[in-house]
Amino acid sequence: MFSCQEKQAETVTKSEESVKEEFPFFIPSEKPNRPLSAAVERNYDAYSSIRPEQNELYTQFKYTELKGFDYNGGDGTITRRDPSKVIFENGKYYVWYTGRKSPVKPVGMSRAKEATDVIPSADWDLSDIWYATSEDGFTWKEEGIAVPRPPKPEAGWRSVTTTDILKFKGKYYLYFQAFMEASGLRGDFCPVSVAWADSPDGPWTHTGKIVIPNGPEGSWDQYSIHDPYPLVHDGKIYLYYKGDFDKRPELKPSKIRMQGLAIAEDPLGPFTKHPLNPVINSGHETTLFPFKKGVAAIVQRDGQEHNTIQYAEDWVNFEIASITELLPVAAGPFIPDAFTDTKNGRGITWGISHFINAGGNWRHSILTRFDCDLSLDVDDQKMKDHHYNYSPEFHYTHGLSGEQRKRNEAETNKLKAK
C-alpha cells in the first residue's frame, strides 16, 4: 500500500510539471518566463496589448452615406474625392477635397492624349479644390471652390488635387498636388504647391510656389509627390507625402507606393526631406494623427504592410501596431489636436474618406463618412470585433477572370491526358 501511494504521488508531481510546461489557458498579461514561439513572442513585443480589443490602435471601421452632395446621377461628370483632414472652426466642421465638374466623364489615363481643356483624362484631371461645411459631420453644404486652377503656366494650371489643411500661427494653409499636364501622358507626375488664407472661408492666395519639389533623377520621388499631409510637431511642420516609383511594365501592379516626410519651420518652406525617406513602406494614401508622444498612420492599400495601423514615437520610424480590414481610402480624419503640437495625442473617432468605382463606374468617386475607435478617450468595444462576416455574394463578385478560367481548364486537361 505504501508503494502504491508513492507511485500515485510521483504521477501527480509529473502531471503538475507537465501542466507547467504547457502554455496557460488564460493568457498572461505579462510575457511568461518560458520558451515562446516567434509568433507568441511577437504578440507580447510588437503590440501594445495581447488582445485586439484592448489595443488602442486597433479598430474596425463603420461607414455612413453623406447627405448634401449631388453627383448628377453618378454619370461620372461630377466627382468628389481625396478629402482633407476635417477641422472645427466658427462653430462648424470644414473639409476640402478634389472636385471636378466637367461636361463629360474622363476618358481614362490610357487615353490621355485625347484629353483637352474640357475633356479630363483621369477622375482627378481638370479639378479644383472645393470645400464644404457641416453642423453635425453627416449633412454637408458645399460652399464652392476654395482654390481654383491658376492660369497657365503656373504650378497646378492643369489640375489642383488631393489637398490637406494646416492651421499655423493664426493662418490657414492648403497644400495640394499641382499638375501641369494631363495624368497619363507620362504617368501621374506632379510636385506640391500651397495656398494660404486668414480664414477657412478664404479668400485663398495661391502662392504659385512649388514647396515640395520632385526629387533628383533616379530618386524614389523623382516623379510623384502626392497626398501632402501636414501636422505640427516640435514647433515645426511635419509634412508626410506619398511617392509612386519602381514602375516596371512587366509587373501588375507596376508601381510601389511608399511615404516620405519633409520638415519646415515655416509653412511656405523651405522643406527639408528626411534622410531616412521613405519612412513608411506601404499605403496608397497618407493619413496620420498624433497619438501619445508619437504619430500613428493608417496604412491601407498597396505594399507589404497594407491593412495596418502603424506607430512611430519619434515620428519617423514606424512599426505595425495593429492589422485590420475595410480601412478608409484617402481618409481625412477629424483631429482636434493636429496643430496643437501636443505631446499626448488623443487619437481619432471619425473622418471623411472616399469610395471609387461608385455605382460601378470606375471614373466616379464619392465622399463618405467613416467612424472608428482609435482614441484614448473612447472605449467602444463594438468597434473592436476581430473580423467582418462577408456574404457569399460579396465573395463571388471577386471571381476568376476568363483568362484564369482557361488556365484552370488547361491544367485539368493536362491531368486527363496523362
N, C-alpha and C positions, 0 to 999 in steps of 0.2 A: 504493500500500500504506500509506503514511504517513497519507494522508487517511482511509482505511478504519479504521485504528487510532484516529484522533481521534474518529471518529463512534461507534465502539464504546465508548470511554471516556466520551464525552458521554452515551450511552444509559445506561450503568451509573450514572453520577452522578445522572441524573434519576430512575432507578429507586430509588436509595437515598434520595433526597429524598422520593419518593412514599411509601416504607415508613415514613419518619419521621413523616409526616403522619397515617398510619393509627393507630387505637387498637391497642396491642400485644396479641398473642395471650395472653401471660401478664400477668395484671392486676397492675399495680404496687401494692405495699403502701402507698406514699405517693401522694398525688394528683399526677398528672403536670402539669408546667408547659406546658399547651397548652389550647386552647379545648375545653370539655366541654359536652355537653348538660345540661339541667337534671336529668335522671334520673341520669346518671353522677355529676354534681356532688353530688347528694343522697346517692349511695351512699358517698361519702367523708365528707361533712359531717354527715349526720343519724344515722349509725350508728357503733357503736364498732369495727366491723370491716367489711371489704368482702365477707365471706362469712358466711352464717348459721352455718355450723359452727364459726366462730371467734368468734362473738358470744356473750358470757357471758349475755346476756339474751335469747337465742333458745333455744327448746326445742320438742320435741313432747311430748305428754302420753300416758302409759300408765295404764290403769285396771284395778283388781283388785276383785272382789266381796269384801265383808267377811263374816266369819263371826261368829256370836254374836247376830244380831238376828232376831227373829221378826216377821213382818208380817201374820199372820193370813190367809195365803193371798193377800195382795195385794188384799183386798176394799175397801180404802180406809178402814177403821176405825182402822188404825194407820198413822201417818206419822212419819218422822224426816227432818228437813231442816235447812238453814242451820246447819251446824256452825261452832263457834268455831275459833280457832287451836288447834292441838294443843300441849300443854306436857308436859314430863317432870318429874315430881315423885315422891318416895317410891319410886323405882325402877320407875316405870311411866308410861305415857302417859295423859293425860287429854284428853277432848273433851266439850264441852257443845253442846246442839242443841235445836231446836224439836221437841217431842214431843207428839203428840196420840193419845189412845186414847179413841175415842168409840163409842157403841153403833151409830151409823150413819155412813155416809160423808157428806162435805159436799154441800150442795145446790147450791153454786156461788154466786159473788158476784152474779150477775144475779138470783138468787132470795133475796137476803139477808134480805128481810122474813119469810121462812119460818123463819129460824134461831131457835132457842130456847136455853135453858140446857143442852140436851143435843144439839141438832142444830147442827152447825157450818155456817157459810156457805162459807168458804174452807178450803183444805188446812191453813192455819196458824191457823184460828179455834179457840177453846176449847183452846189449847195451854198447856203448862207447859214449863219449862226442865229437861231431863233431862241426865244425864251418864253416861259410860261410861269404862272403863279398859282398858288392854291392855298385855301384856308385850312384844308384837312389832309392833304397829301394823296387824296383819292380822286377828287374832281379838280380839273385844271382849266385855267383860262389862258389861251395862247395870246400873248401880248404883242407879238410881231417880231421883226428882225432886230437883233441886237447889233450884230456886226455883219454888214454886207460884204460881198466880194469887192475888193478895191479895184480901181482901174488898172488895166494892163500898162506896164509890165510889173507892177508891184507884187510882192510876195502874197500869193493867195488869189490872184486875179481869176484863176480858173475855178477854184472852189476853196472854201474855208470850212473845215470839218473837225469833228472829234475834239470838241473844246472842253476845257475844265477851268474851274473858278478858283481864284485866290483872293483872300482879303488880307491886306498887309498895311499896317500903319494908316488905317482910315480910308484907304483906296481899294478899288476892286480891279482885278486883272483877269482877263480871259486869254488863256493860251490855246492855240489851235494849230492843226496841220494846215499848211499853206501850199496848195497845189498850183503849179504853173504850167501844167499840161493835163490832158485828159488821162485818167487812170486806165492803164492797159496799153498805152503807146509803147512804154518800155517796162512798165510794172506799176507799182504804186508808190512812186518816188515823191518825197517832199521833205522840207525842213519844218521847223516850228516858228510861228510868229506870235505876236501878243498885241492886245488892245487893253486900254485902261479907262476907268471912269470914276467919278466921285460918288456915284450911286449905283445900286444894282439895276436901276431902271435906265441907266445911261444919262446922257449920250456917251457913246464909246468912241474913244480916239484910237484908230488903228495906227500903230507906230510904223507899219510897213517894214519893220526890222526883223531880221532872222535872229532869234535869240538862242535857239539850239540848232546849230548847223549840222549838216551831214558830216560824217567822219571822212578822213582821207581815203584815197583809193586803196582798196584791199582790206579796209577795216570792216568790222561787223555791221556798223551803222552807216556805211557809205551812201546808201540809197534811201532808206526809210527811217524817219524819226516820227513815230506815231504815238497817239494817245498820251500827250503831255499831261502830267498829273501832279500838281504842286501841293505840298504840305509845309508846315513851319516846324523846324526843329533846330534847337540851339541858336535861335535868333536868325536863322538863315532859311532860304527857300530850298527845300529838297524836292526836286522835280524828277519824277520817275517817268520813263518812256519805254516804248516797245520798238524793237528793230526786227525787220524781216531780212534774213540772209541765208547764205549757203544754198542758193537756188540751183537745183540740179534737174534738168529736164527729164532724166531717166527715172526719177522718183516722184511718187504722188503720195502725200503732198510734197511739193518740190522745194518748200522753204522751211527753215527752222525759225521759230519766233522766241526771242528772249527779251528780258527787260533790263534797262540800264538806269543810271542815276546821274543827274547833273545838279550842281550846288552853286548858289549865288547868294550874295549879301543884299543885292538889290533886285527887285522883280524884273527890271529891264536888262539885267545882266551886268557884267559878263558871267555866264555859267561855265563852270569847270566840270568836265565829265570825270566821274570817279575812276581811278586807275584799275579797280577790280571789275569794271564793266565787262560783260553783263552780270548783274547781281542776282537775277532770277533766271533760271534756265528753261522756263516754260511759260505758257499763258498767252492767249490771243489778245486780250486787252489788259489794261493796267488799272488795278483797283487796290488801294491801300488805305489804312486808317491807323492812327495812334492807338497803341494798346500797352497798358502798363508803362514801362520805361521805353519800350521799343515801338516797332511798327509791324502790323500784320498785313498780309496780302492775300487776296482771293485770286487763285491761280486756276483759271478754267480754260479748257480747250487747248490743244496743241502742246507737244513736249512730253518728256519723260514723267514729269510731275504734275500733269494736269489733273483737275478734280481734287486739288489740295488747298488747304489754307495754311499759309506759312507765317513764320515769325522771325524777326531779327531784332534782338535787344539793342544792337549797335546801329540799326537802320541800314545795314549793308549786307551782313552775312546771314542769309535766310536758311531756316530749317523747317521741315514739314512739321506742322502742329496737329493737323488732322486730315483725314481723307473723307470726302463726302460726295454728293451727287446733286444733279439739277442745279448747279451753280449758275448765278445770273450772268448773262452775257453782256459785256460792256457796262458793268454796274457803276452807278453813281450814287454812293450811299449818302444818307444824312449823317454828318459827323459834326456834332456840336463843338468838339474841341480840335477840329482840323487845323485851326490857325492860332491857337492859344499858346503854342509852344509848351504843351503840357508834359509833365514827367510822370503822369499817371493816367494814361489814355483809358477811356471808359468803354470803348468799343462801339458797335452799331447794332440797330434793330430793324432798319428798313432803308429803302432807297428806290431809285428808278433804274431800270435796265431796258434792253430791247429784245424783241424777237425778230429774227429774219425769217424769210420764207413764210410770211404771214399769209394765210389763206391759200397756201400752196404756190405763191408767186415769189420766186427767188429774188426778184428785184423790187420787193416791197417789204419795208420794215416798220414796226410799230413800237411805241413806248409801252412799258408795263411797270407795275409796282412789284417789288419783292419785299418780303419780310423774313426775319431770321432772329436768332438769339446768339449774337456774337458780342454780348455785353456783360460787363462785370456787375451791372446794376439790375439785371433781369435774370430770372431763373424760370424759363418756360420749358418744362420737360416735354411738352407736346412738340417742341422744335428739335428734340434730341433723339427721336427714334433712329434706329440703326440703318433702316433702308426703306425705300418706297416699294410698294407692290404694283408692278406694271401688268396690265391686262394682256391676254394673248393677242388681241387685235393690235396693240402697240408694237409687240414684237414682230408681228407679221408685216408691219409697214417697213421693216428693215430686212426684207427678204433678199434672196440671191438675184443677181443680175442675169440677163440672158447669157452672157459670156461665161459666168460662173456655172450656170446650169449645164452648158455644153461641155465644160471641163469635167464636171462630175459624171456626165453621161459617157464621155470618152474613157474615163478611168474605169467605169463599170464594164464597158465593152471590152477593155483590155483583160479584165479578170475573167470574163465569159469566154474569151478566145483561148485562154490557157488550157 
